[in-house]
Amino acid sequence: MIAELTQALEAARVVNIIGPRQAGKTTLVRDIYKKGRFITLDNDATLTALENDPIGQLEALTQATDVPLIIDEAQRSKRLAMAIKVLVDARRRMGQFILTGSSNIFTHADVMDSLAGRVQTLPLRPLSAAEIYRAPPVTVLDWARHAENLGALPSPPPFTRSEVMNLVTRGGYPEIRPLGERARQKRYRAYIDSIVDRDVADILRVRKTDALRRLIDQLAVRTSQELNIQALCSNVGIQRPTAEQYCDVLERLSLTERLGAWASGEARRDVRHPKLHVLDTGICAALRNLGSDSFVADAHPAALGGLLESWVFSELRKNLPYQADTWRLWHWRGDRGRKVDILAESGRSLIAFEVKASATITPGDLKNLRWFMSEGPGRSWNTVGIILSLGDQPLSFGDRLFALPLSVFWAKGWKQG
């Protein structure tokens, strides 16, 4: 990430690092980057001074210095974006500001248009499995696009079911994941309370925070399912516009993501039936009071399936920037119960992923992917099918159809670039 930050500062006047609270943004810019002048808008006195005279304060802080001004928790200021616009229009030097925050302050249309080409946004998400295991980024999509056999696949490390359960239930927040289960779940629930009480308030005035908290609990239960707003409203006791507004805010805060439904024609892609993923499964497990013992070997796979699918989606999402090609992620559903959990698209290539919470692959597990690739909408595309499972060996079923262990997400032999 330091390399990306350095390159961005050489190419843009403002670098905007966004991601959920406690994902490591402040550590990155203050303790690792070790350059620039640092202020935080979590300090109420600093925030008040900046709101009263934003241009004057920024001019004083940046005068006679070539290092960037780092502004932490930038989303707390309502006037910061326009003040930065004035200053960077007057000064054409690259790398003037580094902003960090849980949401993007440059979302107002006028500011976005006037700062086009001047701001580079870098997302910072919780730790990936590769980062936890100190492995390189996972370029599985690049491998799959050209996959003819398993020869070019790095050797997936051996793992146990309990190791995967540990990864899924601990989540990726650096300060929280090392804690014991009880302390960790308590911290994650307190974290959500702080998001509702503080970060959401920076974006939207919420009259009934208890309703928002209930909605988040319901989304945790529904992770990896198609988002049914009407059922959500019924269970939470709110109106549809309110539910949609809350979902938008949670997505802006990088807590959830809606995954659109794919169709072979771009005009037919359906924004009305997205899947909803809670992006950190540690948070999701804590809100549902699920620990690693909730997924013992003889438990029904459905108890784990949705959580594991969201974990895989989040891992793919975190590794998208490291692929040689640009990919977009979708899900697909057809008639007769046919579906593809996650679909990655680049040009005329599709990678269709199914996630299985078991170690054994049966002929029935291959049915949807085979149909999608041979008779369904994937037949006219360059399509590869992959089942990700708790199995311990990569398998090829011919016709560009593979089963891979989940440990490919922390294998150490992936090629970069």
N, C-alpha and C positions, 0 to 999 in steps of 0.2 A: 504493500500500500504506500510506503514511503516513496518508491520509484514513481508510482502513479501521481502522487501529490506533487513531487518535484517537476514532473513533466507538465502537469496542469498549470503550475505557477509560471512556467516558461511560455505557456500558450494563451493564458487568459488573465485578465486584470483582476478577476474575482474567482476564487475557488470556493465552492459551496459544498460542504460535506454534510450529508443528511443521513439519518438513521435513528433507530429507537434509542431512547435514553439507556445509558449504561452499556451500550454496545462497544464502547472503547474510543469514541471520538475525541474526548478531552485528553485521554492518555496518548493518543496518536499525535496530536498537534502540540502538546505541552511537554510530555516526557520523552517522546521518541524523536519527533522532528527537531526539537531543541533550537529553533530559530523563530524570530518574530517577537513582537510585543503582544502580550496576552491580557485580555480583559474578559470578564464573565458577566453576563446580564442576569445571572442568578443572584448577583449582588444588587439589592434593591436600590442603594444609593447610586450605583453606576447606571442602572436602568433609568432611574428618574432623571439624572443629569442628561443622559442621551436623548430621552423623550422630550425634554424641555428645549434642547438646542442641539439637534443631531448633527448638523453640518459643522457647527463650531466645535463640538466635542471631537468629531472625527478629524477635522483639520488639525487640532492641537495634538491629537494622538499620533498622527502620521507625518507631522512636519519634520523635515530634515532627517529622514530615515529611509533607508532602502530596503529594510526588512518588512515583511507583511505584518499588518495589524490582524491579530487573531481575535475574533469575537465569538465567544462560547455562548451557547443557548440563544442564538440570534433570533429565534422565532418569538421571543418574549417582547420584542420591540415592534411597535406598529409603524414607526417612522423611519426605520433603519434603511429599508430597501431604496426609497426615493433619495435619501441623503447619499447613499453609496453611488447611486446613479449620477448625481450631480458631480461628485468628486472624480469618479473614474472617467467621466466625459471630459473633465478639465485636464486630467493627467492621463497620459496614454501609456504609462509604464505598466508592464506585466507584473503580476504577482503582488498587487497592492493589498488585497484583503484575503484572509481565510476565515470563512464563517462555518460554524458547526451548529447543528440544531436537529431537533426531532421532526421538524417539518420544513418545507421549502418556503422561504419568505418571498421568493420571486414568482409567485403564482398569479399575481394581479396582471391582467392582460397588458395594460399600459407599460408596466415595468418590464415584463417579459419581452415585449416588442422593442423597447428602447435599449435593452441590454443584450439583445441578440448578438452573439459572437464575443461578448465580453465576459460572460459567466460560464464556468465549467462546473457541472454538478457531479460529485462523486458519492455514490451510495456506500455506506459502511454498515454492514449487517453483522449480527452475532456470528461467533466462530463457526466455520464449517468443520466437517469431520477431518478434512485434510489439514486444516490449521491446528486442530486439536492434536493430531498425530504427527505434526510437523512434516507433512508430506507436501509435494508440489500441488498446484491446482489440478483439478480433474478435467481432462479434455476428452471425456467419453463421447461427446457429440461429434467431435472431429474424427475419432476412431470409427464411430458407427457409420458416418457418412461414406466411408470408403471400405467398410468391413466386408471382406470376402471370407475370412476365417478368423480363428482366435489367435493366430500367430503374432499379430501386432499388439495384442492386449497385454498390458503389464500384469504380472502375476499378482492376483488378489491375495492379501495376507489371510491366514487362517483366523477364524473368529468363533466365538460361542454366541449362542442365543442371548445369554445374559449380558454379553458385551454390547450387543445391539440395543437391548432394552435400556442399558445404562446410558448409551449415547442419546437415545430418543427421549428419555425422561429427564435427563440432566439439562438438556438444551444447550444453547451456545453463548450465554452471557458470561463473560470471563470471571466476574467476581462472584457469581451465584452458583455456577455449575459445580465447583469443587466442594460445596457444602454437603453435609449429611442430608438424607432425604427429608426429614421433618423440617430442619432449618431452611433447606432449599425451597420447599414448597411454601413455607411461610413468607420467605423473601419474595418469591414470585407473585404471591397474592398481594403483598404490600406494594410491589412494583406496579401492578395493575391499578391499585387504589391511587397511587401517585400520578399515574397517567391520566386517570379520570379527573382527579382534583386539580392537576396543574397543566399538563400538556394539552389536553382537550380544551381547557379554558383559554389557551392562547389562540385557538382557532375558532371556537364556537362557544356561545353562551348556552350552557345546559341548565335547564330549570330543575330537572329531576335527575340527579346523578345516580340515584338508586336504579332507575330504569336503564340507564346506560350500562351500569355494572351488571344487571341481569342479562342484558343483550350480549355482553362479552362472554358471560358464562354459557349462554345458548350457542354462540358461535363456536366455542371450544368443543361443545358436544357434537356440533355439526361439521367439524373440520373435514375437508375433502369431499363433502357432499354438495350437490347443487343447491344454490342459495334460494330458499323459498321464503320470500319476504312476508307473504301473508301468514304463513305458519309462525314465523318469527314474531310478527306483531301480536298474534293471538297469545303466544306464550309469555311475551314480555309485558303486554298490556299497553302498547303505544300505537300511534297511527302510522300508516305507511310512509308518508313524507318524513316523519321523524326517524323511523328506522333506516331509511335510505340515507338520510343526512348523517346519522351516526356511523353507518357503514363506510361512507365516504371519508369521514374524519379518521376512523381507525386505519383505513388504507393509507391516508396521507401520513400517518404516524408510523408506518411500516410494521404494524402489528398483524395485519391481515392482507391478503391479496385475492382478488377475484380473477379466476382463470376462465377466459372466454371459451365458447364452444366453437370448434373448427368445422368448416365445410370446405369442399374442394373449390368452390368459387368464392372469391373474396367478398363479393357483395352479399353473400348469404350467411356470412359468419355472424353468429347469434350472440348479441350482448345480453339477451333476456334470460339466458339459462347458464350463467357462470357457475363454476364451482367456487366455493369459499375455502381458502386455506388459512389457518392460523400459522404464521410464519416461523414461530419458535415452538417446537414441541415440548420443551421444558415448561413453558408457560401453560401450554394447553394441558399437559398432564397434571400440573399443580392445580389448575382451576377445576379439574375433574377428580382430583384426589386420587390420581393413579400413580403408583410407584412401580419399581421394577418387579415386585412380587405380584403385581396385577396381571402379569403376562408369563406365568409359569408355563412349562413345556406342554402340559396337558390342557391348557386353557384353549377355548375356542378361538381360531384365528381371527374371527370378526371382532374380538375384543381389542385387537391390535391393529387391524387392517387400516382403518381411517387415519390413525395417528402415524403409522408407518408411511402411508402414501404422502401425507403432508411433509414428513421428514425428507422423503426423496425429492418432492417438488422443491423444497427449500434448498436442498443441496444442489440441484440442477440450477436453480435461480442464482445461487451464490457464485457458481462457476461459469455462468454465461460470459462474463467479460474476458475470460481467458481462452475462449475458443477462437480459432483462426477465422471462422465465419460468424456472421450475425444470425442469431436464432431467435425465434419467438415461440413461446410456450402456450399450449392450448389443452383442452380436453376434447374428446369426441364421444358422442352418443348416437346410436342409430336405433332402429326398431328391433323388436324381438329381444330386447335386453342386451344388445350388442353395445360395447363401449370400449374406449381406450382411456386409461387413467390419465396419462400425460402424453401430449403429442408435441414434438419439437419440429419446427418448420424453418427451412432456409433454402431460398430459391425453389428448386423443384425436388428438394430432398425432404423426407419425413422420417423421424425416428419415433416409433410408437412404443411407449413404455407401459407395461402392466406391473403392478406391485403385488407380491404375494407374501403374506405373513406366515409362510411355512417353508420347510426345507425341501420338500418333495414336489417335483413338477409332474403333473398328470396330463394325459392327452386333452382333458377338458380345459386345462389352463391355457392351452395353445389355441383353442378354438376361435376365440374372438380375433386374435392377431392374425391367424391364418386367413380367416374370412376377409378381414379388413385389407390385407395385402394382396390377396388373389382375386377376390370377387367384389370387395367393397371399394370405397373411394380412394384407397391407397394404391390400387392396381395400376393407375396411370402415372404414378409418381415413383421416384427413386426411394423406395420405402424399406426400412430395416425395422424388424420387430425385436424387442428386448423384454424379457421377463426378469425383474429384479427380485431376488428371493433370499431366504435364510440358508439356502444351499451353500456348500463349501467349494464347489468346482464350477468353472465356466463350461457351458455346454453349447454345442451347435446342433440345431435340428434341421440344417439345410435350408436352402431358399432364403438366406439372409435373416434367419430367425435364430435367436440366441437366448440363453438363460445365463445371467451373471450374478455372482454373489454381491450382496450389499457392500462388502468390503472393497469393491472397486472405488468407492468414494474416499478411501484413505490409502490406496495403493501408492507405491513410491516410484513407479516407473513411467508415469505419463510423460509424453513428449509435449514440449511447450512451443507455441507459435506455429 
